[in-house]
């Protein structure tokens, strides 16, 4: 089935973001450009949002009226560990709350270069432990994220297993970045199709996040982590992504480690297309798919 006509609008928004970020020329400029792109969508009036401290980490509850108090998605936003915030993600998370039937806790984990690796992993673990301390049953929690947040989702699951914490019910990875060295063939073969994610940008963000550490460090590049004992994973990726091979290789390694994996490769879709659900039909369909997955695994 051909992609909807609205996909061209999404591609143009990504190109405008990139041009605006380059024109501003600083990390703060790229952060501003990303916020401008993400703030173009309006939050529905019936959505409840409020800030909270989650184990010392700033976070925000986002909940639709019908959301069950005891079903929670801990969400880790994208942005290459350098940009992104809850402000830009409220509309997306509100749609996830509607389809999953639960509350979403969006985590404002620390960003690089101010707070390099492993700060993001530490904050994600702290946020999960806080949920447990609030009495949320681990079997009713899903951890999810997009782009670097998808990689951070897997890294957090690995860290929780290592620390002996009770595992959440499931994990959701949207266009995950799990190989910070960028060795997948799709980094080259899909470069002409991808309007936003290119090798040069990823390498810049990787250096800001890791400094002089090995790019294959498992909690930064969880493609190389021991994935045994992880909960079921849903991985969504598009065919027009340089990070396509990150998803396919992650799915293969997780399956080999005995993890139940559902990998969905969506024709013609670009990086983290679900965040554009307000204007992109395929984005809303992906959100509905995620909601179904979460409901199935959290009871």
C-alpha positions as CSV (number, residue, x, y, z in Angstrom):
1,X,0.0,0.0,0.0
2,X,1.3,3.4,-1.0
3,X,2.3,5.8,1.8
4,X,-0.2,8.6,2.5
5,X,0.3,12.0,0.8
6,X,1.0,13.5,4.3
7,X,4.3,11.8,4.4
8,X,5.8,14.5,2.2
9,X,4.8,17.1,4.8
10,X,6.6,15.1,7.5
11,X,9.7,14.9,5.4
12,X,9.7,18.6,4.8
13,X,9.3,19.3,8.6
14,X,12.4,17.2,9.2
15,X,14.3,19.1,6.6
16,X,13.2,22.4,8.0
17,X,14.4,21.3,11.4
18,X,17.8,20.3,10.1
19,X,18.2,23.6,8.2
20,X,17.1,25.6,11.2
21,X,19.4,23.8,13.5
22,X,22.4,24.2,11.2
23,X,21.6,27.9,10.8
24,X,21.5,28.5,14.5
25,X,24.8,26.6,14.7
26,X,24.9,25.6,18.4
27,X,23.7,22.7,20.5
28,X,21.2,25.1,22.1
29,X,20.1,26.1,18.7
30,X,19.5,22.5,17.7
31,X,17.5,22.0,20.9
32,X,15.4,25.1,20.0
33,X,14.8,23.9,16.4
34,X,13.6,20.5,17.7
35,X,11.3,22.1,20.2
36,X,9.9,24.3,17.4
37,X,9.2,21.3,15.2
38,X,7.6,19.3,18.0
39,X,5.5,22.1,19.4
40,X,3.4,22.5,16.2
41,X,0.7,20.1,17.5
42,X,-2.0,21.0,20.0
43,X,-2.7,19.0,23.1
44,X,-6.3,17.9,23.5
45,X,-8.1,19.7,26.3
46,X,-9.0,16.6,28.3
47,X,-5.4,15.5,28.8
48,X,-4.0,15.8,32.3
49,X,-0.4,16.7,32.6
50,X,1.6,17.4,35.8
51,X,5.3,17.6,36.7
52,X,6.8,15.3,39.3
53,X,10.1,14.3,40.7
54,X,10.7,10.6,39.9
55,X,13.5,9.4,42.1
56,X,15.3,12.7,41.7
57,X,14.7,12.9,38.0
58,X,12.3,15.6,36.6
59,X,9.4,13.9,34.9
60,X,5.8,14.5,33.7
61,X,2.7,12.5,34.0
62,X,0.6,12.5,30.9
63,X,-2.8,10.8,31.1
64,X,-6.0,10.6,29.1
65,X,-9.3,10.6,31.1
66,X,-9.8,6.8,30.7
67,X,-6.2,5.9,31.7
68,X,-5.9,3.3,34.4
69,X,-3.9,4.5,37.4
70,X,-2.0,1.3,37.7
71,X,-0.9,0.8,34.1
72,X,2.2,2.9,33.3
73,X,4.4,3.5,30.3
74,X,7.8,4.9,31.3
75,X,8.8,6.8,28.2
76,X,12.3,7.9,27.2
77,X,12.3,10.5,24.5
78,X,14.6,10.7,21.4
79,X,17.1,13.3,20.4
80,X,20.5,11.6,20.2
81,X,21.0,12.0,24.0
82,X,21.6,15.7,23.2
83,X,18.2,17.3,22.4
84,X,14.6,16.7,23.2
85,X,12.3,17.3,26.2
86,X,8.9,16.5,27.6
87,X,7.5,19.8,26.3
88,X,7.8,18.5,22.8
89,X,6.5,15.0,23.5
90,X,3.3,15.8,25.4
91,X,1.0,15.4,22.4
92,X,2.6,12.1,21.3
93,X,2.5,10.7,24.9
94,X,-1.1,11.7,25.2
95,X,-2.0,9.6,22.2
96,X,0.0,6.7,23.7
97,X,-2.0,7.1,26.9
98,X,-5.3,6.9,25.0
99,X,-4.4,3.8,23.0
100,X,-2.6,1.9,25.9
101,X,-5.3,2.7,28.5
102,X,-2.7,3.8,31.0
103,X,-0.7,6.7,32.3
104,X,2.6,7.8,30.7
105,X,5.5,9.0,32.7
106,X,7.8,11.0,30.4
107,X,11.3,11.2,31.9
108,X,13.4,14.3,31.6
109,X,16.7,12.4,31.8
110,X,19.9,14.4,31.7
111,X,21.4,15.3,28.3
112,X,24.9,15.4,26.9
113,X,27.3,17.1,26.7
114,X,26.4,18.6,30.1
115,X,25.7,15.1,31.5
116,X,27.4,12.4,29.5
117,X,27.0,8.6,29.6
118,X,25.9,6.9,31.8
119,X,23.7,9.7,33.2
120,X,20.8,8.8,31.0
121,X,20.9,5.2,32.0
122,X,21.2,6.1,35.7
123,X,18.2,8.4,35.4
124,X,16.0,5.8,33.6
125,X,16.8,3.2,36.3
126,X,16.0,5.8,39.0
127,X,12.7,6.6,37.3
128,X,11.7,2.9,37.2
129,X,12.7,2.3,40.8
130,X,10.6,5.4,41.8
131,X,7.6,3.8,40.1
132,X,8.1,0.6,42.1
133,X,8.4,2.7,45.3
134,X,5.1,4.3,44.5
135,X,3.5,0.9,44.5
136,X,3.1,0.3,40.8
137,X,3.3,-3.4,40.0
138,X,6.2,-4.2,37.7
139,X,3.9,-6.4,35.7
140,X,1.9,-3.3,34.8
141,X,4.8,-1.3,33.6
142,X,6.2,-1.0,30.1
143,X,9.4,0.9,29.2
144,X,9.5,2.5,25.8
145,X,11.3,5.1,23.7
146,X,12.2,6.4,20.3
147,X,15.5,6.8,18.5
148,X,18.2,7.1,21.3
149,X,15.3,6.6,23.7
150,X,14.7,3.2,22.1
151,X,18.3,2.3,22.6
152,X,18.0,3.7,26.2
153,X,15.0,1.4,26.7
154,X,17.0,-1.7,25.9
155,X,20.0,-0.4,28.0
156,X,17.7,0.2,30.9
157,X,16.2,-3.2,30.7
158,X,19.7,-4.7,30.7
159,X,20.7,-2.6,33.7
160,X,17.6,-3.5,35.6
161,X,18.3,-7.2,35.1
162,X,21.9,-6.8,36.2
163,X,20.8,-4.9,39.3
164,X,18.3,-7.7,40.2
165,X,15.2,-5.5,39.9
166,X,11.9,-7.0,39.0
167,X,11.5,-6.7,35.2
168,X,8.7,-4.7,33.6
169,X,6.1,-6.4,31.5
170,X,7.4,-5.3,28.1
171,X,9.6,-2.9,26.1
172,X,8.8,-0.7,23.1
173,X,11.4,0.6,20.7
174,X,10.6,3.0,17.9
175,X,13.4,3.5,15.4
176,X,15.9,2.6,18.1
177,X,19.5,3.7,17.9
178,X,21.4,0.8,19.5
179,X,24.8,0.9,17.6
180,X,26.6,4.2,18.3
181,X,29.4,3.3,16.0
182,X,26.9,3.2,13.1
183,X,28.1,-0.1,11.4
184,X,24.8,-1.1,9.9
185,X,24.7,-1.4,6.1
186,X,21.6,0.8,6.0
187,X,23.6,3.8,7.2
188,X,24.8,4.0,3.6
189,X,22.1,2.3,1.6
190,X,19.3,4.4,3.1
191,X,21.1,7.7,3.4
192,X,19.5,9.2,0.3
193,X,16.0,8.3,1.6
194,X,16.4,9.4,5.3
195,X,15.5,13.1,5.7
196,X,17.0,13.6,9.1
197,X,19.4,10.9,10.4
198,X,22.8,10.8,8.8
199,X,26.2,9.3,9.8
200,X,27.9,12.6,10.5
201,X,25.2,13.8,12.9
202,X,25.1,10.5,14.7
203,X,28.9,10.4,15.2
204,X,28.7,14.0,16.5
205,X,26.1,13.1,19.1
206,X,27.9,9.9,20.0
207,X,31.0,11.8,20.8
208,X,29.1,14.3,22.9
209,X,27.4,11.4,24.8
210,X,30.4,9.0,25.2
211,X,33.4,11.2,25.1
212,X,36.4,9.0,24.7
213,X,34.6,5.8,25.8
214,X,34.3,2.8,23.5
215,X,31.3,3.2,21.2
216,X,30.5,-0.4,21.7
217,X,30.0,-0.1,25.4
218,X,27.0,-2.3,26.0
219,X,24.9,0.2,28.0
220,X,25.4,2.8,25.3
221,X,25.2,0.4,22.3
222,X,22.9,-2.3,23.7
223,X,23.2,-4.2,20.4
224,X,26.3,-5.6,22.0
225,X,24.7,-6.3,25.4
226,X,23.7,-9.6,26.9
227,X,20.0,-9.5,26.2
228,X,19.0,-12.7,28.0
229,X,16.1,-12.4,30.4
230,X,14.6,-9.3,28.9
231,X,10.8,-9.0,28.6
232,X,8.9,-9.1,25.3
233,X,9.9,-6.3,22.9
234,X,8.0,-4.5,20.2
235,X,10.3,-2.9,17.6
236,X,9.0,-0.5,15.0
237,X,11.1,0.9,12.1
238,X,10.6,2.3,8.7
239,X,12.2,1.3,5.4
240,X,13.4,4.8,4.7
241,X,15.7,4.9,7.8
242,X,19.4,4.8,8.0
243,X,18.8,3.1,11.4
244,X,16.8,0.3,9.8
245,X,19.7,-2.2,10.4
246,X,19.9,-1.2,14.1
247,X,16.3,-2.6,14.5
248,X,16.7,-5.7,12.4
249,X,20.0,-6.6,14.1
250,X,18.6,-5.9,17.6
251,X,15.6,-8.1,16.8
252,X,17.9,-10.9,15.6
253,X,20.2,-10.7,18.7
254,X,17.3,-10.5,21.1
255,X,15.6,-13.5,19.5
256,X,18.8,-15.5,19.7
257,X,19.0,-14.6,23.4
258,X,15.5,-16.1,23.9
259,X,13.6,-12.8,24.0
260,X,10.1,-12.7,22.5
261,X,10.4,-10.1,19.8
262,X,7.8,-8.5,17.5
263,X,9.6,-6.6,14.7
264,X,7.6,-4.5,12.3
265,X,9.2,-2.8,9.3
266,X,6.8,-0.2,7.9
267,X,7.1,0.5,4.2
268,X,8.3,4.0,3.2
269,X,8.2,5.3,6.8
270,X,10.9,7.7,8.1
271,X,12.6,8.0,11.4
272,X,10.2,8.0,14.4
273,X,7.2,8.6,12.2
274,X,4.6,7.9,15.0
275,X,5.5,11.3,16.6
276,X,3.7,12.9,13.6
277,X,0.4,11.1,14.3
278,X,-1.6,14.4,14.3
279,X,-0.8,14.8,10.6
280,X,0.2,11.3,9.4
281,X,-2.3,8.4,9.3
282,X,0.5,5.8,9.5
283,X,1.7,7.5,12.7
284,X,-1.6,7.1,14.4
285,X,-1.8,3.5,13.2
286,X,1.6,2.8,14.8
287,X,0.4,4.4,18.1
288,X,-2.6,2.1,18.0
289,X,-0.4,-0.9,17.4
290,X,1.8,0.1,20.4
291,X,-1.3,0.5,22.6
292,X,-2.5,-3.0,21.7
293,X,0.9,-4.4,22.5
294,X,1.0,-2.7,25.9
295,X,-2.5,-3.8,26.8
296,X,-1.8,-7.4,25.9
297,X,1.3,-7.6,28.1
298,X,0.1,-5.6,31.1
299,X,-3.2,-7.4,31.6
